[in-house]
């Protein structure tokens, strides 16, 4: 895959709009919720920041991947959360406030953790002296620009003009999914001759990554005896990665400028809608069964 207008211009613009939409639904109280629900937030963040990269490196090592695809899997594992996870949590009748809190805090932390994880992946799977290695300080600043600035702008709008922000947020959320879809379709159409090969190369590892991380998120929440809605939120937050940010890190000229590394994220984003949709349906059914049983009791 080669860099193009899609990855050089449209992708950063789409990511800006997506992160702006996330900010429109956030308040300072969302960041303070760690004081209200410390166990759930801390467990979720530990799973996202520590468990995800460990699972990523294990799967990238186990599967027969080229070095660039292995790094692509690690980039994906280093980009937890995102606005899609909040939407899926809502559809699955999970704890949306907890989901938003985890997304908000992880977005701050990944500004620093992504360069660390990606550089370690470069050393592990590629030549340690590779020119593709991310400069830490520069990357931190660049990620902050495309994530924290639009999120902060959205939060300011939410604070200053809440009625406008509330009206716009729901449209921006669906617009975010539309943009993500356009990016994926654009990348796949551009490489349509290789799509089948991409699925063969990265489909298995990204599907297993999603299923294992969702299962681990659910197991951690269950062992910690969190309520069902919080367990659902953590399952989704740990299991669904920010594919748009991963594609940007891999393929945008200001970052790695290696669209081949974006293949796992692009394939993942397609599979994500299927798996997360199935989970949301299952979770809704479980919630309905629980509610019906409680009413009969």
N, C-alpha and C positions, 0 to 999 in steps of 0.2 A: 504494500500500500504506500502511496506517495502523498506527501503533503499537498494540500490544495486550498482553494478559497474556503471550502467547507471547514477545514480544520484551522486555517489561519485567521479567518474573520468571523464566520457564522458560529463556530463552536464557542469562542469566548463570549460573543454577544448572547448566545442562548444560555450559557452558564450564568452570566450576569443577571439575566431576567429570572432564571430559576432561583438563584440565591436571593434576589430581591423579593420574589414571592414568598420565600421561606421567612424572610425578615418581617413581612407584613403581618404574619401571624404570631410574632414573638414579642414578649415584653420582658422587662427586667425581672419580673416575678418568675419567669420561666427559668432563669439562671439561678434564682434564689431557692428554687424548689429542692435543690440538693440538701438544703437544711430541713425541709419538710419530709422528704422521702429519701434519706441518705442511703439506706441499704440498697434500695432498688436502683438508684442512680449510680452508686459506686460499683455495684455488680455489673450493671450494663456497660459502664465505661471501661472497666477492667477487661470485660469480654471483648469489647470493640478494639481497644488499644493494644492488648497483649495477645489474647486468644486468636483473633483473626489473622494477624501476621504469622503466628506459629502454624496455624492450620494451612495458611497459604504456602509457606515454605515447604511444609511436609508434602502437600499435594503437588507442588511444582517439581519436587524432587522425585516423587513416586511415578508420576505420569511421564510418558516419553515425549517431552516437549523440547522444541528448539530453545536455545538460550534466550532469545528475544521474547518468545511466548511465555517462558517461565518468569521473566521479569514483568511481563504484562499481567500475569496472575498476581504477582506480589504488589503491583501498583493498585490493582483492584482491591486486594485485601487491605491495603493501606488507606482506602477511601471509604470508611464506614458511614452509614447514615445518609441523609439527603431528604429532600422534600417528598420523594416517592414513599419512603418508609412511613412518614406521617400519614399519608393518604391511605396506605395499606392498613395501618393500625386502626384508622378510623373505620374502614370498611370491615375489618375483622372484629370490630367492637372491643378494641383494646383500650388501654389507658393512654389517650391521646396526649394529655398533659405531660406524662412521663416520656412519651416518644419525642415530643417537641423538645423537652429538656435535654434528653440524650443527644438529639440531633444538634442542638445549639451548642452544647459544651464540646461535643466531639468535633464540631466544625472549627472551634477555637484551637483545640489540641492538635488536630491534624495539620494545621499550618506548620507546626514544628516536627510532627512525627513522620509525615510523608517523605520529606527529604532524607531522613534517617533510614527509614525502611527501604526506600528505593535505592539509595546508595549502597546499602548492605546487600540488596538483591543484585545490584550490578557487580559487586565484588564476588558474590557467590556463584552467579550463573554466567557472567561474562568476564572478560579479561579485566583484572583489577585496575589496569591502567587505561581503561576505555575512556575515550573523549566524551562519551555520552553521560558521564557522571554528573549529577546535579550539584551545582555550587550551593551550599547550604543557605547562606545568608540571602543570596539573590532569590533563591527559590522560595524561601519564607516570605519575602516581600512580595513576590509575584503571586503566590497563592493567597496572601492576605488581600491583595488588590482585587482579585477576581472572586473572593468569597466574603471576607469580612466587610468590605466597603458596601457592596449591595445589601448584605444582611443588615448592616447598621442603618443604611438609608431606609430600608423597609421598616425597621423598628422606630425610626424617627417619625416616619409617616403614620405609623400605628399610634404613636404617642400624641402627635400634634393634630392629626385629622383622623381619628379612629373610625368615624362613619365611612369615610372614603376608603380607608384601608380595608375595612371589613367587606365592603362591596367589591373591591378590586381583587381581594385575596383569592376568592373562590375561582374567579376567572383565570388568574395568573397560575393557580395550581394546575388547572387542566391545560393551560397554555404550556406549562412546564413539561407535562407529559407529551404534548404535541411536538414541542421542540426536540425532546429526547428521541421521539419516534422519527422525526425528520433527519436527525443526525445519524441514527442507526441505519435508516433506509438509504441515506446518501452515501454512507461509507460502504454499505453492502452493494448498492447499485454500481458504484464506481469500481468495485472489485467483484462484479457479478460472476466473472469467469472462475473466481477462486472461492466463492461462497461455500460450496460443498466441502472443499478442502479445509476451509476455516472451521466449519462445524466438526469435521473429523479431528482436527488438531486441538481445538479448544472447547468444543461442546461438552465433552465428558468431564473435564476438570472443573469447568465453571459450574456445571450442574451439581457435581459432588460437593464443591465448595459451598454452594448455596444450601444444599440439604444438610450437610454436616454442621454448618454454623447455626442454622435455624434449630436443629436438634440440640446442639450444645447450649444455645441460648435458652431454650425451653427447659432443658435439664437443670441448668444453673438456677433459673427462677423457681422451678419446682422444689429443688433441694433447699433453697433459701426460704421456702414456704411463703412465697409472695402470692397475692390474690390472683385470680384468673386473668383479670384485665391487665394487670402489671406484667404477668408472665407472657401474655400475648404481645405486649409492647416490646419487651426485651427480646422475644423470639424474632420479631420483625426487624428490630434495630440491629441485632447482631447478624441476622441472616441476609439483609438487603444492603448492598453497597451502593455508593454514589457513582453510578456508571458514567454519568456525564463528566464528573471531575476526573475520573480515571482516564477517560478518552482524551480529555484536555491535557493532562499531565503527559500522556504517552505521545500524542500526535501534534500538539500545538507547537509552532516554531519557537515560541518563547521558552518552552520546556525541553523535552527530549527530542521533539521533531522526528519521531520514529513511529509512524502510523501502524507498523506491523505489531508493535507492542499494544496497540489499542484493540487488536482482534479479540482477546479474551473479554474485555469490557463490552465490546459491541455484541458479541454472542451472548454474553451473560445478560445484558439488558433485554434481549429478546426472550430468553428463557425465564427471566425474572417475572415477567408479566404472567406467564403460565403458572409457575410455582407459587408466586405470591397470591395470585387469584384463587388457586386451589386451596391455599392455606386460609385465605379470608372466608371462602365458602365453608370450609370445615369448621372454622372458629365460630362463624355465625350459627351454624347448626348446633355446635356444642353449647353456645350461649342460650339458644332457644330451648334446648333440652333441659339445661340447668334451671332456667326461668320457669318452665312448665313444671318441673319436679318440685321446685320451691313453692309454687302456687298450690299444688296438690297436697303438699305437706302442711 
